[in-house]
Amino acid sequence: MSDKMIRMTAANDTIRAFAVSAGDTVEEMRRRHGTSPVVTAALGRLLCGAAMMSMMEKDEEDLLTLQVSGDGPIGTLTVTASGGGVLKGLASHTDVEVPPKYAGKLDVGRAVGHGVLRVMRDTGAPEPYAGTVELVSGEIAEDLTYYFAQSEQTPSAVGLGVLVDRDCRVAEAGGFIVQLMPDAAEETIAALEKNIGELPQVTALLSEGAAPEDILERVLSGLSPRVLEHRDVSYRCDCSKERVIRSLLAISRADLVEMVSEARADGKPIEARCHFCNETYVFSPEELERAARITV
């Protein structure tokens, strides 16, 4: 997997910028969940946004969660990203189909609908940070731009894109986030707006072979950009048989007894599936009985 993201600064540190290329990561998400093209685009955009926002965290162990809850047919999209570039995500409904906006353009906004964007940061503090804003369009990039302006008072430009082939596979996925610091000069702002206004779509740049650094070089042209950091990006779930069985033990003792009894009566093992990666874990009734310290 060759997915990468980058963090840069420009204009004497009055601009900070991030970009990501995550086609393999979003394709892995699609493969695991079997998402339809419009769900792939929506969840893929959110994954790319979360990847770049994870670079804003102080420590690689910090965990960022983005959740989009709309009244459209997709329902809720949830993604998590660690500072180390490890991503995972899921959608309430994976097989959604809506008419395209126009030929070749998926209508993500219609599939998401009206609702809210929640941003949660777990940095190890006693109370994790949480911010919520209304969705502006459901197209994800505009919603993240609005979140930065409203919740963090940071003027930002967000570009996201996912290109889905006719066979439903992900051809390209990526994006950029550019933010102005309070001391940015007017001429810097004007130059940045001009660059972004002339920028082709993210997926067009990626299709031409542009790397994250190439995208930001165009966005920050004439503003003395400087690379600060590169990171790898991957889709990986931290589930395990041990973690799944711990979650099973959180249900009531009566439900555990019923689960074990039914498995024995049917002569079948107990199966539990991780919603983030669709990995299925199999337990014998005896394993769960021992772990729960129950006797059936």
N, C-alpha and C positions, 0 to 999 in steps of 0.2 A: 504494500500500500504506500503510495507516494504523496499523500495529501499533506499540505503544509499551510502554516499561517505565519504572519509576520507582523511585527510592531515597529513603527517608524515615528520619527518626529521631524518637524520642518519649521521654517521661519523662526529660527532662534527659540525653539521649544514652545512656540505659541500655538502650534498645531500638534495634535497626536493622532496617529492613524493606524488602522489595522486592516489587514486583508487576509482572505483565506481561499484556498482551492481545496474542495472537499468532495469531488465526484465519487471517489471510491467509497468514502464514508457514507454518503447518502445512498449509494447503490447497495451497500451492505444493509442499511436500514430497510430499504425497499425489499430486498431479498428475504430478510427475516420476517417481515410483517406482511408481505404480499400486497403492498399498498397500490391503489389505483393511481393513475398519473396525477390527478389533481391533489390527492392526499400526499403523494410523494413530493410534489412541488411545495405544498404548504409546510409539511414537516421538515423537508430539506432546507427551506429558507430559515426556519426557526433554529434548526441545528447549526447552520452557518453563522447565524447571529449570535447564538450562545457560545460557539467556539471563540469568536473574536472578543466577546465580552468577558470570557474567562481569562483572557490575557490582561484584563484590567485589574484582576485580583492580585493581592500581595503575595500569596503563597500558592504553590502548585497543588496543595492539599485542599484549598478552599473549593467549595462546591456551589455552583450556580444552577438554579432551576428557572426555566422560563415556561409559563403555562398560558396558553391562549384558550379561553372558553367563550365560544360563540353560539348563536342560535341557529347557525347553518347546519347542514347535514353531517359535517365532520364531527361536531360536538366539541371535545376538548383535545388539544395538542399539548403534550408535556415533553420537555427535553431537559437533560441535565448535562453539565459540562464541568470537568475538573480543570484546575489551572494547568494541568499537564496535558491538556488536549484530548482527553478521553470523553467521548460523547455517547449518549444513548437517548432514545426517544420512543414515544408511542402515541397513537391516536385512538380516540374512542371508537371511531368507525373507519375501517381501512378500505372499503370497497365503494366509496362515494363516486358518483358520476354527475357532473353538471354540464350544461352547454358551454362551449368555449366563448370567451369574450369576442373573439374573431378568429379566423383561420390561423392555427398555430399558436394561439395564446390561451392558456388555461385560466379559468376564472377562479382564482384562489379566494378572492374577496367574497364571492357569492357562496363558495363552499364553506367558508369560515363563518360569515354572517356578522351580526352585531354582538358585542360582548365586552370582555375585559382582557387585558394583558397583565399577568402577575409576574413580578421578578423577585426571586428569593435568593438570598446569599447566606450560605452557612460558612462562617469563618472560624468557627470554634467558640465564638462568644456565647454567653448564656442565652441571649435572645437573637436569633437570626434576623437579618434585615429582610423586610418585605415591602414592596411598593406595588401599587395597583393603579392602572389608568384604563380609561375606556378605549376600545379599538377605534381607530380613525377610519380604516378602510378594510381591515382584515387581510390586507396584502402583505403583512408582516414588516416589510421595510419601513413603510410610513408609520406603522404602529410603534416600532422601536424608536424612530426619530422623535415621535411625540412623547414617548416615555422619557427619553433623555432630557427633553426640554422641560417637561412638567415635574418629574420626580427628582432629577439631578441638576436642573438648571444649567444644562450644558448644551449649547447650540451644536447640532450634529447633522451630518448627512450620512444616510445609510443606503447602500445599494446591495440587493440580494438577487440571486437568480439560480434557477434549477432548470436544466434542459433535459426533457424526457424524450427518448427516441420512440419511434413507432412500435417497437417491440416492448415498450414500457420500461426499458432499462434506462438508467441515468447516464446521460452522455457527459454533462458538465454540471457542476454546482460550486457556488462560491459567493464572495461578496466583499464589501469594504465598509468600514466605519471611519469617518473623519470627524474630529471634534476640535472646536475652537476654545482655546484657553481665554480667561478674562482679559489678558493684556494683548490680544491679537490686534494688529493695526488694521485700519480701514482698507489700505491697499492690499494687505494680505487676504482679507476677506473677499475683496473684489476679484483678486487673481484666482482664489480657490473656487469661487462661484463660477467663474468663466471656465475653468478646467473641468469642473463637474458637468456643466451645461453642455460641453462638447464631447463628453465621454460616451462611447458606445455602450450598449447593454453589457452587463457583466458576463452573461453567457456567450455573447459574441466575442468578447476579449478572450475568454477561456478557450473557445473553439479555435481561435487563431493561435493558441499555444502560449498565451500570456500566463506567467507565474504571478503569485501574489505581489512580489516585488515590482513586476512590470506594471501591474494595475496601479499601485500607489505612485510609481514614478510618473505616470500620466496625470493622476489626480493632483499630485504635488509639484507638477512641472513649474520651474522658475522659482520655487520656494525653498531651495537648498535642503531637500529631504536627506535624512540620515537613518540608516538601519540600526535598530536597537536590539532586536531579538528575532530568532526563528524558532518555531516549534512544530513538531509533528502533530498530526491529527488522525484519530482513528475511532471507529465505532467498537466499543467494547463494554460488555456488561460485567459487573462485579458480583453477579449472583454465583452461588455454589450450592451443592447439596446440603451443606451444613447450614447455610443462611436460610434456605428454603424450609428446612425442617424446624428451624427456630421460629420462623413465621407461622408455621402450622401449630406450633405449641402455644401460640398466643390466643388461639381460639379456646372456647370453653371446654372443660373436662368432659362434659356430657356429649358435646359434638365430636370430640376425639374418640370417645368410646363408641359412638354410633358409626363413625367412619371406619374404625378398625373392624367392628362387627360386620358391617356390610361388605367390606373387602373379603373377609374370611368366608362369608356366606356365598359370595359370588365366585370365590376362587380366583380373584384378580388382584393385582398389586394396586397400590394407591399412587395416583399420578398428580403432580403439581407442576404448573407451568409459570415461568417468569414472564410477566407481561412486557418487559422491556426488550427481551431478546428472543422470546418464544422457545427458549430451551425447556425441555420437559424432563423432570426428575421423577424417578420411580422408586417407591419405597414398598417393602413388604409390610404386611400388618405387624409382624414381629418387630421390625425396626422402629416403627412409630410407637408401638407399645413400650418398647424399652426406653426410647427417648422421653416419652411422656410419663414413664414410671406408673403406668396403669396396667390393670389386669382385666382382660375381657374373657 
